[in-house]
């Protein structure tokens, strides 16, 4: 049976558990240096590249007094020799108290959680889910909007492969959102997530136009077109620069609008937006530290 302390998908947490994590993160923001994980070892297994997610998880462990083992490049692990994910998880679980894992295959985190005797935290599995990112997104939204209820959220860019927006839709279903999906036909929101919205009475509209389409938004969530998800690179070249947000496009937006982005960005947000007070993506990344401290504390029982 799967360890119930694992975090594989944001659906693993109830509304109350989500709010508990957000409250815990606020406590860690006020006091991030605590030794509650003294003597604990956390393994970070990144089969895909990462900067913010890996470093914020590792910083979270260190600031909580724990130790980190693992790898940031699968080429340096025995998977490059053909070792199966099963064997890697079983081996690492004998060394650590929890595993944070990013993997290119959808479902890899679920599989790992079913064979691991220690908690698994999904740090992204292909185009599927990225629950810790979603929790830091919720934390950022609540901090900037004063709450999570009844917000207009515009999601822009790679909605087909964007695991962050997929997780966000599921998490926000507790809080009566209204969505606008802004994407070209090649990168439209998958039907399964639109069906999820319909089943949960979440209103949404779709458009391919970026200009003036988010003037009613409270949150504008930009995403990168992910080259690594495309099997056809010609298709990637056609859509990679389809949307670019410029500062002058924000003139008629709501005063409370905040712009989020899971980062890294390429060309989808022009640097002239960075100095606009509505830009929040760097603060959003910083919030990841406090959320990941809260997640680690929860899965390890503190």
Order of alpha helices (4+ residues) and beta strands (2+ residues): alpha-beta-alpha-beta-alpha-beta-alpha-beta-alpha-beta-alpha-beta-alpha-beta-beta-alpha-beta-alpha
